Amino acid sequence: LDKINKLNQEYSSLIASADEHFSTINFEIAKTDYQKAIELKPSEQYPKDKLAETIRKIAEYEQLRTDKKKMEQDFNNFIAIADNFFKKKDYVQAKINYENAIFLRANEPYPSNKIKEIADLIYEQNRTQLAYNTEIEKADGYFSSAEYEYAKTYYEKALTIISTEQYPKNKLSEIEELVIELKQKRKAYEKAIVSADKNYNSNEWNEAISNYELALSILSN
């Protein structure tokens, strides 16, 4: 009788311990206690059912840990990819990957802050581009009217806004070449006029006509 009482007490103690550890999610300890209880009383169904439930819980929590680890890896990967695009100033792709990271961890402030930063940068880019385009439009207008000094001023203003743009640099080089060409034409024109006037004053009519025509052709080319 004492042996039975002792067995019952030990069994009850194991079940109590197993149930407590199960309720506090210490499943490995609970599993061990249920197994010991089954060894003491193999015919009891309760520890068998609880052991099966405990094993299922262990598997579920292991899967959760695996999923959480994978989610953490995916989150870090998205952040790394987004940061790389951000450094390259590819804000569209950066934003997409920051959004993917937020989908995995909505409460994480870093990707949300980076998306806000991207929005501010894009706004500033658009504002800068608009200012640049305005100066280029003015410069092109003056250039097409052969008002090269004004055109030069506005191309230079455009470069102060976006210094990396090649177009205004090319146009400034073109203006420089055109100005040199115009100076050369002006010099040749004035020389032809001086010769023509000299011919005219000397009654050298054919020579005068020839030089006046030369002066006109210089300006028309």
C-alpha positions in Angstrom: 0.0 0.0 0.0 2.8 2.4 0.8 4.4 1.6 -2.5 1.2 2.4 -4.3 0.8 5.6 -2.4 4.3 6.6 -3.1 3.8 5.8 -6.8 0.6 7.9 -6.9 2.3 10.8 -5.2 5.2 10.7 -7.6 2.8 10.4 -10.5 0.7 13.4 -9.3 3.9 15.4 -8.7 5.1 14.7 -12.2 1.7 15.6 -13.7 1.6 18.8 -11.7 5.1 19.8 -12.7 4.4 18.8 -16.4 1.2 20.8 -16.5 2.8 23.9 -14.9 5.7 23.8 -17.4 3.3 23.3 -20.3 1.2 26.3 -19.2 4.4 28.5 -19.0 5.6 27.2 -22.5 8.5 25.2 -21.1 7.6 22.4 -23.4 10.9 20.4 -23.2 10.6 20.1 -19.4 6.9 19.3 -19.7 7.7 16.6 -22.3 10.2 14.9 -20.0 7.7 15.0 -17.0 4.9 13.5 -19.1 7.2 10.8 -20.3 8.2 9.9 -16.7 4.5 9.9 -15.7 3.7 7.5 -18.5 6.6 5.2 -17.3 5.0 5.2 -13.8 1.4 4.6 -15.1 1.4 3.3 -18.7 -2.3 2.8 -18.6 -3.1 6.5 -17.9 -4.4 8.3 -21.0 -4.0 11.9 -19.7 -0.2 12.1 -19.9 -0.2 10.3 -23.3 -2.6 13.0 -24.7 -0.6 15.8 -23.1 2.7 14.4 -24.4 1.3 14.3 -27.9 0.0 17.9 -27.5 3.4 18.9 -26.1 5.3 17.4 -29.1 3.0 19.2 -31.5 3.6 22.5 -29.6 7.4 22.0 -29.8 7.1 21.4 -33.5 4.9 24.5 -33.9 7.3 26.7 -31.9 10.3 25.4 -33.8 8.6 26.3 -37.0 7.8 29.8 -35.7 11.4 30.2 -34.7 12.5 29.1 -38.2 9.9 31.4 -39.8 11.0 34.3 -37.6 14.6 33.7 -38.5 13.8 33.6 -42.2 11.7 36.8 -41.9 14.6 38.5 -40.1 17.0 37.4 -42.9 14.5 38.6 -45.6 14.1 41.9 -43.8 17.8 42.5 -43.6 18.2 41.6 -47.2 15.6 44.1 -48.3 17.2 46.8 -46.2 20.7 46.0 -47.7 19.3 46.1 -51.2 17.4 49.3 -50.6 20.4 51.0 -49.0 22.5 50.1 -52.0 20.0 51.6 -54.4 19.7 54.6 -52.2 23.5 55.2 -52.4 23.3 55.0 -56.2 20.4 57.5 -56.0 18.1 55.0 -57.6 15.2 56.2 -55.4 12.5 54.2 -57.2 14.1 50.8 -56.5 15.2 51.9 -53.1 11.6 52.8 -52.1 10.3 49.5 -53.4 12.7 47.5 -51.3 12.1 49.7 -48.2 8.4 49.0 -48.7 9.1 45.2 -48.9 11.0 45.5 -45.6 8.1 47.3 -43.9 5.7 44.6 -45.1 7.8 42.1 -43.0 8.3 44.5 -40.0 5.7 47.2 -40.0 6.8 48.8 -36.7 10.5 49.1 -37.7 11.2 52.9 -38.0 14.3 52.8 -40.3 12.7 51.9 -43.6 9.8 54.3 -42.9 12.2 57.1 -42.3 14.2 56.3 -45.4 11.0 56.4 -47.5 10.2 59.9 -46.1 13.8 60.9 -46.9 13.4 59.7 -50.5 10.2 61.7 -50.8 12.0 64.8 -49.7 14.9 64.1 -52.0 12.6 63.6 -55.0 10.7 66.8 -54.2 14.0 68.7 -54.1 15.2 67.0 -57.3 12.0 68.0 -59.1 12.3 71.6 -57.8 16.0 71.7 -59.0 15.1 70.2 -62.4 12.4 72.8 -62.9 14.7 75.7 -62.1 17.4 74.2 -64.4 14.9 73.7 -67.3 13.7 77.3 -66.9 17.3 78.6 -67.4 17.9 76.3 -70.3 14.7 77.4 -72.0 15.8 81.0 -71.8 19.3 80.2 -73.0 18.1 78.2 -76.0 15.7 81.1 -76.9 18.6 83.6 -77.0 20.9 81.1 -78.8 18.4 80.6 -81.6 18.2 84.4 -82.0 22.0 84.6 -82.1 22.0 86.6 -78.9 25.0 84.7 -77.7 26.0 86.8 -74.7 22.6 86.5 -73.2 22.5 82.8 -74.1 25.9 82.3 -72.4 24.6 84.0 -69.2 21.7 81.6 -68.9 23.6 78.5 -69.8 26.1 79.4 -67.0 23.1 79.9 -64.6 21.8 76.5 -65.5 25.2 75.0 -64.6 25.1 76.6 -61.2 21.9 74.7 -60.6 23.0 71.3 -62.0 26.8 71.3 -62.5 26.9 67.8 -63.9 24.8 68.4 -67.0 26.7 68.2 -70.3 24.2 70.1 -72.5 24.9 73.6 -71.3 28.7 72.9 -71.3 28.4 71.9 -75.0 26.4 74.9 -75.8 28.9 77.2 -74.1 31.7 75.6 -76.1 29.6 76.2 -79.3 29.0 79.8 -78.4 32.7 80.3 -77.9 33.4 79.0 -81.3 30.6 81.0 -82.9 31.8 84.2 -81.2 35.4 83.6 -82.6 33.9 82.9 -86.0 31.8 86.1 -85.9 34.8 88.2 -84.9 36.7 86.8 -87.8 33.8 87.5 -90.2 33.5 91.0 -88.8 37.2 91.6 -89.4 37.0 90.3 -92.9 33.9 92.3 -93.6 35.5 95.5 -92.4 38.6 94.8 -94.5 36.4 94.3 -97.5 34.5 97.5 -96.9 37.7 99.5 -96.4 39.0 98.2 -99.8 35.7 98.8 -101.4 35.5 102.4 -100.2 39.1 103.0 -101.3 38.2 101.6 -104.8 35.1 103.8 -104.9 37.0 107.0 -104.0 39.5 106.1 -106.7 36.8 105.6 -109.3 37.8 102.0 -109.5 34.2 101.0 -110.0 34.6 97.3 -110.9 37.0 96.7 -108.0 34.6 98.6 -105.6 31.6 96.5 -106.7 33.6 93.3 -106.3 34.7 94.2 -102.7 31.2 95.4 -101.7 29.8 92.1 -103.0 32.5 90.3 -101.0 31.5 92.2 -97.9 27.9 91.2 -98.4 28.8 87.6 -98.9 30.8 87.5 -95.7 27.8 88.7 -93.7 25.3 86.4 -95.4 27.3 83.2 -94.8 
